[in-house]
Amino acid sequence: MSSSLHIVFLMDPLDSINKKKDSTYLLMRASHERGHIVYVLSKGKVIHRNGMVHFDVIQVIPPSDPSKPFVYKQRQRLSEKQIDVLFIRTDPPFDQDYLHHTWLLDLVKSPVYIINRPSGIRTVNEKLWALQFESLIPPTLVTRYQQDYQDFLNEQEIVILKPTNGFGGDRIFKVSKQDPNQDVIFDTLSLHGKHDVIIQDYVPEVSKGDKRVLLLNGNPLGAICRKQTGDDHRHNLAVGAKPYPTTLTHQELHIIATLKPKLLELGLFLVGIDIIGDYLIEVNVTSPTCIHEMNRAYQVRLEHQILEKIELNLSSITSNTVVLDKESL
């Protein structure tokens, strides 16, 4: 584009991110390298006043060298009419503050591209939304009742237990029906029956790792296989797994094609899905990661491809209709 865009990142504190791994940093850096103005928006800094949404932001310059600090420019309040793009990049869990942000951002009337659409993020619980695609997921139970869990465990023999709002491999347990800790694990996750727990049949192909696939407007942007090097059954990078290049199978392409219409309908522009064996496991819509790992594996810069799509779409706007989820991308 010939003119600079004003791009806002609703995100966690800058001093909390690891620039050598964080995908948001790459998106910020690419925005700056392409001549756009970058702003950081912190939690609680979205304001609604006199029928318009405003943002208390800080303009920053992201360093090209991740070992260097951000350069802070002026702090200012921008109205929705003064920004072009807003990335929602705060990490899970989806708490009360997160919910309030999505409600307020729903009220934006100006043609601001919000990635991902707030109502879409609100609709898609990253672990539960996939339940509607029964043929794509392993046998799954969601319950807070001990007897349901015991019956399912006896039937499947080995299962994976996880909370409905975890991320990064947090509190994910592999349990067999011979495990003497099977009851205490369920009690711990469910807080003695006060919260739902997700229980899935164990997929043996997990020994080969799991795949993170990034989708841009419903189409594959990149993929990486994450594999644990030790005995830990979790293949999350946050708990020590290593990334490896990979290719997409026919079944994985089928999963993506099945999800695409729903993702477009919900305005979910940038999404990460997790696949183990032939099964869809999760759909990540809040702040999907692994751009760093894919860039290194394939010698690409996916963050620039994402920004290019946004720029092309913005340059073709002739009305106030947001069309990020149209096939034109």
ABEGO torsion letter per residue (X at the ends): XABBBBBBBBBBBAAABBAAABAAAAAAAAAAAAGBBBBBBBBGABBBBGGBBBBBBBBBBBBABAABBBBBBBBBBBBAAABABBBBABBOBBBAAAAAAAAAAAABABBBBBOBBAAAAAABBAAAAAAABAAABBBBBBBABAAAAAAAAAAAGBBBBBBAABBGGBGBBBBBAABAAAAAAAAAAAGGGABBBBBBBBBAAAAAEBBBBBBBGGBBABBBBBBBABABABABAAAGBBBBBBBBBAAAAAAAAAAAAAAAAAGBABBBBBBBEABBABBBAABBBGAAAAAAAAGBBAAAAAAAAAAAAAAABABABBAAABAAX
